């Protein structure tokens, strides 16, 4: 640890929950790479892990899947759409305004 690294710790807010997630998380950004430098550099990613800690994983895939969508009830399809939107996906619709797929805006198929 350098003096420069020790000064960086003042840049972030730490509490017991954040440190617990940092040292127990299976995220490859943190696991086995415990240092002030690493903690500060990946602080925002760590906060996302803290926010999601204890939440059940979604039963839906983290991408658009037409075959999966075809198996869903209308209520479950609505949940799937909300989940994809929460991940930053945008719905692509046909001329009748029916959703035909979801895509990430930076991966547009225009």
C-alpha positions, 0 to 999 in steps of 0.5 A: 500500500502506498501513501497515495492509496491510503489517501484514496480511502477518504474518497469513499463512504464505507460501513460494515455492510459495504465491507461485508459484501466486499469481502464475501462477494463472488464478483471477479472484480473483488474476489481475492483482490482485496486492497484499498486501490481495488476497493476505491477503483471499483466502488460504484460496482461494489455499491451495486453489489450491496444494493442487490445483496440479499435480493433473490435472483430473477428467474428471467434471463438477462437478455431477450429470448423469444423462445422463453417469452413464448412460454410465459403467461401475460402476467409473467411476460409483463414481469419479464419486460419490466426486468429487461427494462431495469437492465437498460433494454429498450423494446423494439416494436412493429408497426402495430406497436407489438413488442418484437424484441428488446435490445440495448440502445448501444447495440441497436439493430437499426 
